[in-house]
């Protein structure tokens, strides 16, 4: 495939939304609806240019397809980005204009929170479309998805420790956590409670202060945390942190974190494998947030206990991927994609959803 369409290979639909009155500039990428409507969050970010925004949304939407498939959900993969600074550009008019753009897709895309957007934003978007999840509990939604995401990452990290160290526990292990947002902070607290030693870092000093006094926690510079002499490295900030340069400097045996698109390029999965580092594919271990908001789509509405029970299967999904990677002598990233594609091929013809 050559030309413009080569950029969108594998995607079903890419929509550019513009509203001069509100200043909205957004891109919605629908990667796949073969398993159901595409569900994925909206990222509000001051991209350096439109090309960077397009690259991000295409990568993120593709990962959402595999995330939903590996998690056993009857959902496809999609993502949206709003180009701008949420601290200055966020407005009711802009969010409602975005809601209308979502609604134009007729249910093929369902949005949710992501970096730069909040449950309050989702409530405003919902005034223009029903195709939205991630609302606050008082609005009938699932609330903070970071709780479920952190729980799934923690359980996955324990499963990975069982493979790498022979025992599924982090007690006495050293974990380096990059990023102390909603997920990273909860993960640190859970690991401290389990008895792990922590090295942490974040660009936000207030976020660091929230965990700095916990037992066994050491704070280091952001540019040092990935290279700590730790058993596990957990990226929980923005993506593309695992590159040819950084992988060569890693000392950990396991990489397991919630950040999306941790690999800089596909070949980085091979580099991790060559170094004997067990990489837990990000879209597998961070699926708790998607599972949580997807529960809002049940006919009877959201139930926290049901969502958490499903999140507790995330480490089982990871274990199957790690076993396949070992059996076929392939990277864990390739194994995750193979399992996702198998399910999509086997199940999509049985579904009766039509976008």
JOWOWO-V777682 format. One record per helix or strand of 2 or more residues. SS is the DSSP state (H for helix, E for strand). FROM is the first residue (numbers start at 1). LEN is the number of residues. If there is no record, write none. Layout:
BEGIN
SS:FROM:LEN
SS:FROM:LEN
END
This chain:
BEGIN
H:4:4
E:13:7
E:24:9
E:38:2
E:42:4
H:50:21
E:76:8
H:86:4
H:92:13
E:109:3
H:119:7
H:137:3
H:146:20
E:174:5
H:182:13
E:197:5
H:205:5
E:217:3
H:225:3
E:232:4
H:244:4
E:254:2
H:267:8
E:278:2
H:282:4
H:288:10
H:304:8
H:314:15
H:332:19
END
